Amino acid sequence: MLASIRKFVYDRRRGLALTAGIAGSVYLAGRYVLARLEEIRDKVMQDRAARDNLRRRFVKNQEDIAFTVLALLPPLGTHVLEAMDVERLTLDLKNLSSSRSSSAPLLDVPIPASTNLDDDARSEASSSAVGDTAQSWVDQFNSQSTASLGVEQQDVGSSTVQLNIPQHSSNSSGNVESASGDSPRSTDLSMSGSMLSEQSEASSVSSSSTTARSKADLWRDVKITTFARTLTIAYSTTLLTLLTHIQLSLLGRHKYVASVRALDRESQAVFGAASSAMLFDFTLPQSQQEQEDKDNEEEDEPELTEEIERRYLTLSWWLLNEGWREVASRVRGAVESVFDPVSLKTQLSIDDLALLIRAVRSRIETHDNFLPALFPPTQSDLARVLGASTTFATSTSSSEALLHDLLSETRTRLASADFTLVLRAALEASAEGTLLASLERDLFQPETGEDAEHQLQSAFGPPLGSSSRRRTVRLASLLPGIARWAHGALGGYPNELVDAVAGLHEVEVFSAIVYSAYDDELVAGA
């Protein structure tokens, strides 16, 4: 029996060996294919999880940017409102009008034509004839000016009588005394009365001219400062939002890369141990030198510590305390060149105001270089900004290198052509879109009688053969509403200005580019 089996196997040994080899190959191939499929499935799941994690981190980063900008707006608003105090100017103008109405000049002397006053000053110094019913501080000042001029006219009549009485008495006494032979005394009294009248007339002319000129200067300051403050807030808030987008995107990217590296090290360790156990049932011993090299590599990787993060975020201190002054200087010069020729009595529509603001923007954005306002221009300024937040122990060399890399990339991003394109789109949305939409909603609404006609034109368009009429408002009546918008833009929550900039597609794409530029870091850390 056994001999027959042995003979059977011996005679068919080649076939059996071939069959066993084929079966073993199929088994090993099956195991390999299953392992590869499992690996591909795990890789697909890891990629999907990584994309979801990256998307979730990016969305969270965008939310952190919005909250960070809202937290940084109060100090910026404090500096801007204190430096461009429109309310103080309006109070000075009101006090000047009150003091003018309470004073009683002796003579009503008109302002001479030789004084350097424009139409705005002359109209504000004289009685206001504009029948505007808007209850604003502009109309209050006009009514106060009208009342003050009425008081002056009444006082002029009484003061004239008082001056005529002494002159009449002296003339009478002069006639009597001249008849008795005392004519020199009469001449002295007449001359002194004439000199007193001339001095009173000269002082009245000087006081009226000085008051009118100072009032004209105050009105000009109110007009220029109101528009300059509003546009300074729009520009500074936009720049602060974009700077915060760059900063938090860089920090979020470093944190994401650090988490990916840690996960990769863990997965490599687990996969290496599992592969060795499955194929060879033992692990190859790792040399001591390789382990030391791996430990040194992990130690040399810069770690984003809380100290580095806090020092890097202090970079926004420059814009909040120093850089906004550069923006305000450029804005004020452009506002003066555009709005100086515009009279306070000019009737403006929302389209006219948009053209004026667009002209101001064209002068401000001539060079498109806001880098001195966003980044300290000198090393001493940079050291002063970063030193303000040093509250921890002395940083290591790797930490300092990481901080230097963050600052260098921030400056590169701010000076790039992509940032210039995004800044233009953001200023278009803030300085024109949000500002003009808010002013049109608050200041250019149709009156009660025009509401029905406005609704019909909105639904069906203007009638044939007629152009669409837009409501016009006097420039002086627009100033209070523009001044109120500045306070809402700095302290409102939710903030429509910040939301308009952060919600732009260009800003979101730019943040995604900065956030996802981690290829170089991964290659450097490999």
VODREN-249678 format. One line per field, with one value per residue (C-alpha): residue in one letter; x, y, z; residue number from 1. Coordinates in Angstrom, 1 decimal, padded with zeros to 4 digits. Example, Ala and Ser with C-alpha at 12.3 -4.5 7.8 and 13.67 -1.06 7.14 Angstrom:
# residues 2
resn: (A / S)
c1: (012.3 / 013.7)
c2: (-004.5 / -001.1)
c3: (007.8 / 007.1)
resi: (1 / 2)
# end
This chain:
# residues 526
resn: (M / L / A / S / I / R / K / F / V / Y / D / R / R / R / G / L / A / L / T / A / G / I / A / G / S / V / Y / L / A / G / R / Y / V / L / A / R / L / E / E / I / R / D / K / V / M / Q / D / R / A / A / R / D / N / L / R / R / R / F / V / K / N / Q / E / D / I / A / F / T / V / L / A / L / L / P / P / L / G / T / H / V / L / E / A / M / D / V / E / R / L / T / L / D / L / K / N / L / S / S / S / R / S / S / S / A / P / L / L / D / V / P / I / P / A / S / T / N / L / D / D / D / A / R / S / E / A / S / S / S / A / V / G / D / T / A / Q / S / W / V / D / Q / F / N / S / Q / S / T / A / S / L / G / V / E / Q / Q / D / V / G / S / S / T / V / Q / L / N / I / P / Q / H / S / S / N / S / S / G / N / V / E / S / A / S / G / D / S / P / R / S / T / D / L / S / M / S / G / S / M / L / S / E / Q / S / E / A / S / S / V / S / S / S / S / T / T / A / R / S / K / A / D / L / W / R / D / V / K / I / T / T / F / A / R / T / L / T / I / A / Y / S / T / T / L / L / T / L / L / T / H / I / Q / L / S / L / L / G / R / H / K / Y / V / A / S / V / R / A / L / D / R / E / S / Q / A / V / F / G / A / A / S / S / A / M / L / F / D / F / T / L / P / Q / S / Q / Q / E / Q / E / D / K / D / N / E / E / E / D / E / P / E / L / T / E / E / I / E / R / R / Y / L / T / L / S / W / W / L / L / N / E / G / W / R / E / V / A / S / R / V / R / G / A / V / E / S / V / F / D / P / V / S / L / K / T / Q / L / S / I / D / D / L / A / L / L / I / R / A / V / R / S / R / I / E / T / H / D / N / F / L / P / A / L / F / P / P / T / Q / S / D / L / A / R / V / L / G / A / S / T / T / F / A / T / S / T / S / S / S / E / A / L / L / H / D / L / L / S / E / T / R / T / R / L / A / S / A / D / F / T / L / V / L / R / A / A / L / E / A / S / A / E / G / T / L / L / A / S / L / E / R / D / L / F / Q / P / E / T / G / E / D / A / E / H / Q / L / Q / S / A / F / G / P / P / L / G / S / S / S / R / R / R / T / V / R / L / A / S / L / L / P / G / I / A / R / W / A / H / G / A / L / G / G / Y / P / N / E / L / V / D / A / V / A / G / L / H / E / V / E / V / F / S / A / I / V / Y / S / A / Y / D / D / E / L / V / A / G / A)
c1: (000.0 / 002.7 / 004.9 / 002.2 / 001.5 / 005.2 / 005.5 / 002.5 / 004.0 / 007.4 / 006.0 / 004.0 / 006.4 / 006.8 / 003.1 / 002.6 / 005.4 / 004.0 / 000.6 / 001.9 / 003.9 / 000.9 / -001.3 / 001.3 / 001.7 / -002.0 / -002.3 / 000.6 / -000.7 / -004.2 / -002.7 / -000.7 / -003.7 / -005.9 / -003.2 / -002.8 / -006.6 / -006.7 / -003.9 / -005.6 / -008.9 / -007.1 / -005.3 / -008.6 / -010.2 / -007.2 / -007.2 / -010.9 / -010.5 / -007.5 / -009.5 / -012.4 / -010.0 / -008.4 / -011.7 / -012.9 / -009.7 / -010.0 / -013.6 / -012.7 / -009.8 / -012.1 / -014.3 / -011.4 / -010.3 / -013.7 / -013.7 / -010.1 / -010.8 / -013.8 / -011.6 / -009.0 / -011.4 / -012.0 / -008.4 / -008.3 / -011.6 / -010.3 / -007.2 / -009.2 / -012.1 / -009.7 / -007.6 / -010.5 / -013.0 / -015.9 / -018.1 / -015.8 / -015.7 / -019.5 / -019.7 / -017.2 / -019.4 / -022.5 / -020.8 / -019.7 / -023.2 / -024.6 / -022.0 / -022.8 / -026.5 / -026.0 / -023.7 / -025.3 / -023.1 / -023.6 / -023.9 / -025.0 / -022.1 / -022.2 / -019.2 / -017.0 / -016.5 / -012.8 / -012.7 / -011.7 / -014.8 / -016.3 / -020.0 / -020.4 / -019.0 / -021.1 / -024.2 / -023.6 / -022.7 / -025.9 / -029.4 / -030.3 / -032.9 / -032.9 / -036.2 / -035.0 / -037.1 / -034.4 / -033.9 / -030.1 / -027.4 / -026.8 / -030.3 / -030.1 / -027.1 / -028.8 / -031.8 / -029.5 / -027.8 / -031.1 / -032.1 / -028.8 / -029.2 / -032.6 / -031.3 / -028.6 / -031.1 / -033.1 / -029.9 / -028.8 / -031.9 / -031.5 / -027.8 / -028.3 / -030.7 / -028.2 / -025.5 / -027.7 / -028.9 / -025.4 / -024.6 / -027.8 / -027.2 / -023.7 / -024.8 / -027.5 / -025.1 / -022.6 / -025.2 / -026.0 / -022.4 / -021.4 / -023.9 / -022.4 / -018.9 / -017.7 / -017.2 / -013.9 / -015.6 / -018.3 / -015.8 / -014.0 / -017.2 / -018.3 / -014.9 / -014.9 / -018.3 / -017.3 / -014.1 / -016.2 / -018.6 / -015.7 / -014.0 / -017.3 / -017.8 / -014.3 / -014.5 / -017.9 / -016.5 / -013.5 / -015.5 / -018.0 / -015.3 / -013.3 / -016.4 / -017.5 / -014.0 / -013.6 / -017.0 / -016.1 / -013.0 / -015.0 / -017.5 / -014.6 / -013.0 / -016.3 / -016.8 / -013.2 / -012.8 / -016.1 / -015.3 / -011.6 / -012.6 / -015.2 / -012.8 / -009.9 / -012.1 / -013.0 / -009.4 / -008.0 / -010.6 / -010.1 / -006.3 / -006.7 / -009.0 / -006.6 / -003.6 / -005.4 / -006.3 / -002.7 / -001.5 / -004.0 / -003.8 / 000.0 / -000.5 / -003.2 / -001.1 / 001.8 / -000.4 / -001.9 / 001.5 / 002.6 / -000.4 / 000.2 / 003.8 / 002.8 / 000.2 / 002.6 / 005.2 / 002.6 / 001.2 / 004.7 / 005.6 / 002.4 / 002.6 / 006.2 / 005.6 / 002.5 / 004.3 / 007.3 / 005.1 / 003.0 / 005.7 / 008.7 / 007.3 / 010.1 / 011.3 / 014.7 / 016.7 / 017.1 / 020.7 / 021.4 / 022.7 / 019.5 / 017.4 / 019.6 / 019.3 / 015.6 / 015.5 / 017.7 / 015.5 / 012.4 / 014.2 / 015.4 / 011.9 / 010.7 / 007.7 / 005.0 / 004.9 / 002.5 / 005.3 / 006.1 / 002.4 / 001.8 / 004.8 / 003.8 / 000.2 / 001.6 / 002.5 / -000.9 / 000.0 / 001.8 / -001.3 / -003.5 / -001.1 / 001.1 / 000.1 / -003.3 / -001.8 / -000.1 / -003.5 / -005.2 / -002.7 / -003.2 / -007.0 / -007.1 / -005.0 / -007.2 / -010.4 / -009.2 / -008.4 / -011.8 / -014.3 / -012.7 / -014.4 / -017.8 / -020.1 / -022.0 / -025.2 / -024.6 / -027.5 / -026.1 / -027.7 / -026.2 / -024.7 / -023.0 / -021.6 / -020.4 / -018.5 / -016.8 / -015.8 / -014.5 / -012.4 / -011.0 / -010.1 / -008.3 / -006.0 / -005.4 / -004.7 / -002.4 / 000.5 / -001.3 / 001.4 / 000.1 / 003.1 / 004.4 / 001.1 / 000.9 / 004.5 / 007.2 / 009.5 / 012.7 / 014.3 / 014.2 / 010.4 / 010.0 / 012.1 / 010.0 / 006.8 / 007.9 / 009.5 / 006.2 / 004.9 / 008.0 / 006.7 / 008.3 / 011.8 / 014.4 / 013.4 / 015.6 / 017.3 / 014.8 / 011.9 / 013.5 / 014.0 / 010.4 / 009.3 / 011.7 / 010.1 / 006.6 / 007.5 / 009.4 / 006.5 / 004.0 / 006.0 / 006.2 / 002.5 / 001.7 / 004.0 / 002.7 / 000.5 / -002.2 / -002.6 / -002.9 / -005.8 / -007.5 / -007.1 / -008.7 / -011.7 / -012.0 / -011.8 / -014.4 / -016.7 / -016.0 / -015.3 / -018.0 / -020.3 / -021.0 / -020.6 / -022.8 / -025.4 / -025.7 / -025.8 / -028.5 / -030.5 / -030.3 / -030.0 / -031.4 / -034.8 / -037.7 / -040.0 / -043.6 / -045.1 / -042.5 / -042.8 / -045.5 / -043.8 / -040.5 / -042.2 / -043.8 / -040.5 / -038.7 / -041.3 / -042.0 / -039.1 / -039.4 / -042.0 / -041.2 / -039.4 / -038.3 / -035.1 / -035.1 / -035.1 / -032.9 / -033.4 / -030.9 / -029.7 / -027.7 / -024.1 / -024.3 / -027.3 / -025.3 / -022.6 / -024.4 / -025.4 / -021.9 / -020.5 / -022.9 / -021.9 / -018.3 / -019.4 / -021.5 / -018.7 / -016.4 / -018.7 / -021.5 / -022.0 / -022.5 / -020.1 / -021.3 / -017.9 / -015.9 / -018.5 / -018.5 / -014.7 / -014.5 / -017.3 / -015.6 / -014.7 / -011.3 / -010.5 / -011.5 / -009.4 / -006.4 / -006.7 / -007.0 / -003.8 / -001.9 / -003.3 / -002.6 / 000.9 / 002.4 / 004.3 / 007.6 / 007.2 / 006.4 / 009.4 / 011.7 / 010.4 / 010.7)
c2: (000.0 / 002.5 / 001.3 / 001.9 / 005.4 / 006.2 / 005.0 / 007.0 / 010.2 / 009.5 / 008.9 / 012.2 / 014.3 / 017.0 / 017.5 / 017.6 / 020.1 / 022.3 / 022.2 / 023.1 / 026.0 / 027.3 / 027.0 / 028.8 / 031.5 / 032.0 / 032.2 / 034.7 / 036.7 / 036.8 / 037.9 / 040.6 / 041.8 / 041.9 / 043.8 / 046.3 / 046.8 / 047.3 / 049.8 / 051.7 / 051.7 / 053.0 / 055.6 / 056.8 / 057.0 / 058.9 / 061.3 / 062.0 / 062.4 / 064.7 / 066.8 / 067.1 / 068.0 / 070.6 / 072.0 / 072.0 / 073.7 / 076.3 / 077.2 / 077.5 / 079.7 / 082.0 / 082.3 / 083.1 / 085.8 / 087.5 / 087.5 / 088.6 / 091.6 / 092.6 / 092.4 / 094.7 / 097.3 / 099.1 / 100.4 / 101.4 / 103.3 / 105.0 / 106.4 / 107.5 / 109.1 / 111.0 / 112.3 / 113.2 / 114.5 / 115.7 / 116.0 / 118.5 / 120.6 / 120.6 / 121.6 / 124.5 / 125.6 / 125.4 / 127.4 / 130.0 / 130.4 / 130.6 / 133.3 / 135.2 / 135.2 / 136.3 / 139.2 / 142.6 / 144.7 / 148.4 / 148.8 / 146.6 / 146.8 / 144.4 / 142.2 / 143.9 / 142.2 / 142.3 / 139.6 / 136.2 / 134.2 / 131.7 / 131.2 / 128.7 / 131.0 / 134.0 / 131.9 / 130.5 / 134.0 / 135.5 / 134.4 / 130.9 / 130.9 / 127.2 / 125.6 / 122.2 / 120.4 / 117.8 / 117.9 / 117.9 / 119.9 / 121.6 / 123.0 / 123.9 / 126.0 / 127.7 / 128.5 / 129.8 / 132.0 / 133.4 / 134.1 / 135.7 / 138.1 / 139.0 / 139.9 / 142.0 / 144.0 / 144.8 / 145.8 / 148.0 / 150.2 / 150.7 / 151.3 / 153.9 / 155.8 / 155.7 / 157.1 / 159.9 / 161.2 / 162.2 / 163.7 / 165.7 / 166.9 / 168.0 / 169.9 / 171.7 / 172.6 / 173.7 / 176.1 / 177.6 / 177.8 / 179.3 / 182.0 / 182.7 / 182.5 / 179.0 / 177.3 / 175.3 / 173.0 / 172.3 / 171.4 / 168.9 / 167.1 / 166.8 / 165.4 / 162.9 / 161.6 / 161.2 / 159.3 / 157.0 / 156.3 / 155.5 / 153.2 / 151.4 / 151.0 / 149.7 / 147.1 / 145.9 / 145.4 / 143.5 / 141.3 / 140.4 / 139.6 / 137.5 / 135.6 / 134.9 / 133.8 / 131.4 / 130.0 / 129.4 / 127.6 / 125.4 / 124.5 / 123.5 / 121.4 / 119.7 / 118.8 / 117.6 / 115.8 / 114.0 / 112.5 / 111.9 / 110.0 / 107.9 / 106.8 / 106.3 / 103.9 / 102.1 / 101.8 / 100.9 / 098.3 / 096.7 / 096.6 / 095.2 / 092.4 / 091.4 / 091.5 / 089.3 / 086.9 / 086.5 / 086.1 / 083.5 / 081.6 / 081.2 / 080.1 / 077.7 / 076.2 / 075.6 / 073.9 / 071.8 / 070.7 / 069.9 / 067.7 / 065.9 / 065.2 / 063.8 / 061.6 / 060.5 / 059.4 / 057.4 / 055.7 / 054.8 / 053.3 / 051.2 / 050.1 / 049.1 / 047.0 / 045.3 / 044.6 / 043.0 / 040.8 / 039.7 / 038.9 / 037.9 / 037.4 / 039.4 / 043.0 / 044.1 / 045.7 / 049.5 / 050.7 / 053.2 / 055.7 / 055.7 / 056.2 / 059.1 / 060.7 / 060.4 / 061.9 / 064.8 / 065.4 / 065.7 / 068.1 / 070.3 / 070.8 / 074.3 / 074.2 / 076.9 / 077.8 / 080.1 / 082.7 / 082.7 / 082.9 / 085.8 / 087.8 / 087.2 / 088.4 / 091.6 / 092.6 / 094.2 / 096.7 / 098.7 / 099.2 / 099.9 / 102.5 / 103.9 / 102.6 / 104.1 / 107.6 / 107.0 / 105.9 / 109.0 / 111.3 / 110.0 / 110.0 / 113.6 / 114.9 / 113.2 / 114.4 / 118.0 / 118.0 / 116.6 / 118.1 / 121.6 / 122.9 / 121.4 / 123.8 / 122.9 / 124.0 / 121.6 / 119.2 / 115.7 / 112.4 / 109.1 / 108.8 / 112.2 / 111.1 / 107.9 / 109.8 / 112.0 / 109.0 / 107.3 / 110.4 / 110.3 / 106.6 / 107.2 / 109.7 / 107.5 / 104.3 / 105.9 / 103.7 / 100.8 / 100.7 / 100.3 / 098.3 / 101.0 / 101.1 / 097.3 / 096.3 / 098.2 / 099.8 / 099.6 / 096.9 / 099.2 / 099.7 / 095.9 / 095.2 / 097.8 / 096.1 / 092.6 / 093.6 / 094.9 / 091.4 / 089.6 / 088.2 / 084.8 / 083.4 / 084.0 / 082.1 / 079.3 / 079.7 / 077.4 / 079.5 / 082.7 / 081.1 / 080.2 / 083.8 / 085.2 / 082.9 / 084.0 / 087.7 / 087.2 / 085.4 / 088.0 / 090.8 / 088.8 / 088.2 / 091.9 / 093.0 / 090.5 / 091.2 / 088.9 / 091.0 / 094.1 / 092.6 / 091.4 / 094.8 / 096.6 / 094.3 / 094.7 / 098.5 / 098.4 / 096.4 / 098.5 / 102.1 / 102.1 / 099.2 / 099.0 / 102.8 / 103.9 / 101.3 / 102.4 / 106.1 / 105.5 / 103.5 / 106.1 / 109.5 / 109.1 / 107.4 / 109.0 / 111.3 / 110.3 / 111.9 / 110.3 / 106.8 / 105.6 / 106.9 / 105.4 / 102.0 / 102.2 / 103.1 / 100.3 / 097.8 / 099.0 / 101.4 / 105.1 / 106.4 / 106.6 / 109.8 / 110.7 / 109.9 / 108.2 / 110.9 / 110.3 / 112.2 / 114.9 / 116.1 / 119.1 / 118.3 / 120.0 / 117.8 / 114.6 / 115.3 / 114.2 / 110.8 / 110.2 / 111.0 / 108.5 / 105.8 / 106.0 / 105.1 / 102.2 / 100.9 / 100.7 / 099.4 / 097.6 / 093.8 / 092.2 / 094.5 / 095.0 / 096.4 / 093.4 / 091.0 / 092.6 / 092.2 / 088.7 / 087.5 / 088.4 / 085.5 / 087.0 / 087.2 / 083.6 / 082.4 / 084.4 / 082.9 / 079.4 / 080.0 / 081.1 / 078.3 / 075.5 / 076.5 / 073.8 / 071.7 / 073.4 / 072.8 / 069.1 / 068.6 / 070.4 / 068.3 / 065.0)
c3: (000.0 / 001.0 / -001.7 / -004.3 / -003.0 / -003.0 / -006.5 / -007.6 / -006.1 / -007.5 / -011.0 / -010.9 / -008.9 / -011.7 / -012.0 / -008.2 / -007.8 / -010.6 / -009.1 / -005.6 / -007.1 / -009.0 / -005.9 / -003.7 / -006.3 / -006.5 / -002.8 / -002.4 / -005.3 / -003.8 / -000.5 / -002.2 / -004.2 / -001.1 / 000.8 / -002.1 / -002.3 / 001.4 / 001.2 / -001.7 / 000.3 / 003.4 / 001.3 / -000.3 / 003.1 / 004.5 / 001.6 / 002.0 / 005.8 / 005.1 / 002.7 / 005.1 / 007.9 / 005.7 / 004.7 / 008.3 / 009.5 / 006.7 / 007.6 / 011.2 / 010.3 / 008.4 / 011.4 / 013.6 / 011.2 / 011.4 / 015.2 / 015.3 / 013.1 / 015.2 / 018.3 / 016.7 / 015.5 / 018.9 / 019.3 / 015.6 / 016.1 / 019.2 / 017.3 / 014.2 / 016.1 / 018.4 / 015.6 / 013.3 / 015.9 / 013.7 / 016.7 / 018.3 / 015.2 / 015.0 / 018.7 / 018.0 / 015.1 / 017.3 / 020.1 / 017.6 / 016.3 / 019.8 / 020.8 / 017.6 / 018.4 / 022.0 / 021.1 / 020.2 / 017.9 / 017.8 / 014.1 / 011.3 / 008.9 / 005.9 / 005.2 / 002.7 / -000.7 / -000.3 / 002.3 / 001.1 / 001.7 / -000.6 / -001.4 / 001.5 / 004.1 / 002.9 / 002.8 / 006.3 / 007.7 / 006.3 / 006.9 / 005.7 / 002.9 / 002.3 / 003.2 / 004.1 / 006.7 / 007.8 / 011.5 / 011.6 / 013.2 / 009.9 / 009.8 / 013.5 / 012.8 / 009.9 / 012.1 / 014.8 / 012.2 / 011.1 / 014.7 / 015.4 / 012.4 / 013.6 / 017.0 / 015.3 / 013.4 / 016.5 / 018.4 / 015.6 / 015.8 / 019.6 / 019.4 / 016.7 / 018.9 / 021.8 / 019.6 / 018.1 / 021.4 / 022.7 / 019.3 / 019.3 / 022.9 / 022.1 / 019.0 / 021.0 / 023.8 / 021.2 / 019.7 / 023.1 / 024.2 / 020.8 / 021.3 / 024.7 / 023.3 / 024.5 / 021.1 / 021.8 / 024.3 / 021.8 / 019.1 / 021.5 / 022.4 / 018.7 / 017.8 / 020.6 / 019.6 / 016.0 / 017.1 / 019.3 / 016.4 / 014.1 / 016.6 / 017.2 / 013.5 / 012.9 / 015.8 / 014.5 / 011.0 / 012.3 / 014.7 / 011.9 / 009.4 / 011.9 / 013.0 / 009.4 / 008.4 / 011.4 / 010.7 / 007.1 / 008.2 / 010.6 / 007.9 / 005.6 / 008.3 / 009.1 / 005.4 / 004.7 / 008.1 / 007.7 / 004.4 / 005.3 / 008.5 / 006.7 / 003.9 / 006.4 / 008.3 / 005.1 / 004.0 / 007.4 / 008.1 / 004.7 / 005.1 / 008.6 / 007.4 / 004.6 / 006.9 / 009.4 / 006.6 / 005.7 / 009.3 / 010.5 / 007.2 / 007.7 / 011.3 / 010.3 / 007.6 / 010.0 / 012.5 / 009.8 / 008.5 / 012.0 / 012.5 / 009.2 / 010.1 / 013.4 / 011.8 / 009.2 / 011.7 / 013.6 / 010.5 / 009.3 / 012.6 / 012.7 / 009.1 / 009.4 / 012.4 / 010.8 / 007.5 / 009.2 / 011.4 / 008.5 / 005.9 / 008.0 / 011.5 / 012.9 / 012.9 / 011.6 / 014.3 / 013.9 / 014.4 / 017.2 / 014.7 / 012.7 / 015.8 / 016.9 / 013.4 / 013.6 / 017.0 / 015.9 / 012.9 / 015.1 / 017.5 / 014.6 / 013.2 / 014.3 / 016.6 / 016.5 / 020.1 / 021.8 / 022.2 / 018.5 / 017.6 / 020.0 / 018.8 / 015.1 / 015.7 / 017.3 / 013.8 / 013.4 / 016.2 / 013.5 / 011.4 / 014.5 / 016.0 / 013.2 / 009.8 / 009.8 / 010.0 / 006.6 / 005.2 / 006.8 / 005.3 / 001.8 / 002.2 / 003.5 / 000.6 / -001.9 / -000.2 / -000.1 / -003.8 / -004.8 / -002.2 / -001.8 / -005.0 / -004.0 / -002.3 / 000.8 / -001.0 / -003.9 / -004.5 / -004.9 / -005.9 / -004.9 / -008.4 / -007.9 / -004.6 / -006.1 / -008.7 / -006.1 / -004.0 / -007.1 / -007.9 / -004.3 / -004.7 / -008.0 / -006.3 / -003.2 / -005.2 / -007.7 / -006.7 / -005.0 / -002.4 / 001.2 / 002.4 / 004.7 / 006.5 / 006.8 / 007.6 / 009.6 / 007.0 / 009.0 / 011.2 / 014.2 / 013.8 / 013.4 / 016.5 / 018.4 / 017.3 / 018.1 / 021.4 / 022.7 / 023.1 / 024.5 / 027.8 / 027.8 / 028.1 / 025.4 / 022.3 / 020.8 / 017.5 / 015.7 / 017.0 / 015.9 / 012.5 / 012.3 / 013.3 / 010.6 / 008.0 / 008.9 / 008.7 / 005.4 / 003.8 / 005.2 / 003.6 / 000.3 / 000.3 / 001.0 / -001.9 / -004.4 / -007.4 / -006.1 / -003.0 / -005.2 / -007.1 / -004.0 / -002.4 / -005.3 / -005.2 / -001.4 / -001.6 / -004.3 / -002.0 / 001.1 / 000.1 / -002.6 / -002.3 / 001.4 / 002.1 / -000.8 / -000.1 / 003.5 / 002.6 / -000.1 / 002.4 / 005.2 / 003.4 / -000.1 / 000.6 / -001.3 / 000.6 / 001.4 / -001.7 / -003.9 / -002.4 / -004.7 / -007.8 / -006.7 / -006.3 / -009.7 / -011.3 / -009.5 / -010.8 / -014.3 / -015.0 / -015.8 / -018.3 / -022.0 / -023.0 / -019.4 / -017.5 / -014.1 / -011.4 / -008.4 / -005.2 / -004.5 / -001.1 / -000.2 / 000.7 / 004.1 / 005.0 / 004.1 / 006.6 / 009.8 / 008.2 / 006.9 / 010.4 / 012.0 / 009.5 / 010.8 / 014.3 / 013.0 / 010.9 / 013.9 / 016.6 / 014.8 / 015.2 / 012.9 / 011.0 / 007.4 / 006.4 / 007.7 / 006.4 / 002.9 / 002.6 / 004.1 / 001.9 / -001.3 / -003.6 / -004.3 / -000.6 / 000.1 / -002.9 / -001.8 / 001.8 / 000.3 / -001.8 / 001.3 / 003.5 / 001.0 / 000.0 / 002.2 / -000.4 / 000.3 / 004.1 / 003.6 / 001.2 / 003.7 / 006.5 / 004.6)
resi: (1 / 2 / 3 / 4 / 5 / 6 / 7 / 8 / 9 / 10 / 11 / 12 / 13 / 14 / 15 / 16 / 17 / 18 / 19 / 20 / 21 / 22 / 23 / 24 / 25 / 26 / 27 / 28 / 29 / 30 / 31 / 32 / 33 / 34 / 35 / 36 / 37 / 38 / 39 / 40 / 41 / 42 / 43 / 44 / 45 / 46 / 47 / 48 / 49 / 50 / 51 / 52 / 53 / 54 / 55 / 56 / 57 / 58 / 59 / 60 / 61 / 62 / 63 / 64 / 65 / 66 / 67 / 68 / 69 / 70 / 71 / 72 / 73 / 74 / 75 / 76 / 77 / 78 / 79 / 80 / 81 / 82 / 83 / 84 / 85 / 86 / 87 / 88 / 89 / 90 / 91 / 92 / 93 / 94 / 95 / 96 / 97 / 98 / 99 / 100 / 101 / 102 / 103 / 104 / 105 / 106 / 107 / 108 / 109 / 110 / 111 / 112 / 113 / 114 / 115 / 116 / 117 / 118 / 119 / 120 / 121 / 122 / 123 / 124 / 125 / 126 / 127 / 128 / 129 / 130 / 131 / 132 / 133 / 134 / 135 / 136 / 137 / 138 / 139 / 140 / 141 / 142 / 143 / 144 / 145 / 146 / 147 / 148 / 149 / 150 / 151 / 152 / 153 / 154 / 155 / 156 / 157 / 158 / 159 / 160 / 161 / 162 / 163 / 164 / 165 / 166 / 167 / 168 / 169 / 170 / 171 / 172 / 173 / 174 / 175 / 176 / 177 / 178 / 179 / 180 / 181 / 182 / 183 / 184 / 185 / 186 / 187 / 188 / 189 / 190 / 191 / 192 / 193 / 194 / 195 / 196 / 197 / 198 / 199 / 200 / 201 / 202 / 203 / 204 / 205 / 206 / 207 / 208 / 209 / 210 / 211 / 212 / 213 / 214 / 215 / 216 / 217 / 218 / 219 / 220 / 221 / 222 / 223 / 224 / 225 / 226 / 227 / 228 / 229 / 230 / 231 / 232 / 233 / 234 / 235 / 236 / 237 / 238 / 239 / 240 / 241 / 242 / 243 / 244 / 245 / 246 / 247 / 248 / 249 / 250 / 251 / 252 / 253 / 254 / 255 / 256 / 257 / 258 / 259 / 260 / 261 / 262 / 263 / 264 / 265 / 266 / 267 / 268 / 269 / 270 / 271 / 272 / 273 / 274 / 275 / 276 / 277 / 278 / 279 / 280 / 281 / 282 / 283 / 284 / 285 / 286 / 287 / 288 / 289 / 290 / 291 / 292 / 293 / 294 / 295 / 296 / 297 / 298 / 299 / 300 / 301 / 302 / 303 / 304 / 305 / 306 / 307 / 308 / 309 / 310 / 311 / 312 / 313 / 314 / 315 / 316 / 317 / 318 / 319 / 320 / 321 / 322 / 323 / 324 / 325 / 326 / 327 / 328 / 329 / 330 / 331 / 332 / 333 / 334 / 335 / 336 / 337 / 338 / 339 / 340 / 341 / 342 / 343 / 344 / 345 / 346 / 347 / 348 / 349 / 350 / 351 / 352 / 353 / 354 / 355 / 356 / 357 / 358 / 359 / 360 / 361 / 362 / 363 / 364 / 365 / 366 / 367 / 368 / 369 / 370 / 371 / 372 / 373 / 374 / 375 / 376 / 377 / 378 / 379 / 380 / 381 / 382 / 383 / 384 / 385 / 386 / 387 / 388 / 389 / 390 / 391 / 392 / 393 / 394 / 395 / 396 / 397 / 398 / 399 / 400 / 401 / 402 / 403 / 404 / 405 / 406 / 407 / 408 / 409 / 410 / 411 / 412 / 413 / 414 / 415 / 416 / 417 / 418 / 419 / 420 / 421 / 422 / 423 / 424 / 425 / 426 / 427 / 428 / 429 / 430 / 431 / 432 / 433 / 434 / 435 / 436 / 437 / 438 / 439 / 440 / 441 / 442 / 443 / 444 / 445 / 446 / 447 / 448 / 449 / 450 / 451 / 452 / 453 / 454 / 455 / 456 / 457 / 458 / 459 / 460 / 461 / 462 / 463 / 464 / 465 / 466 / 467 / 468 / 469 / 470 / 471 / 472 / 473 / 474 / 475 / 476 / 477 / 478 / 479 / 480 / 481 / 482 / 483 / 484 / 485 / 486 / 487 / 488 / 489 / 490 / 491 / 492 / 493 / 494 / 495 / 496 / 497 / 498 / 499 / 500 / 501 / 502 / 503 / 504 / 505 / 506 / 507 / 508 / 509 / 510 / 511 / 512 / 513 / 514 / 515 / 516 / 517 / 518 / 519 / 520 / 521 / 522 / 523 / 524 / 525 / 526)
# end
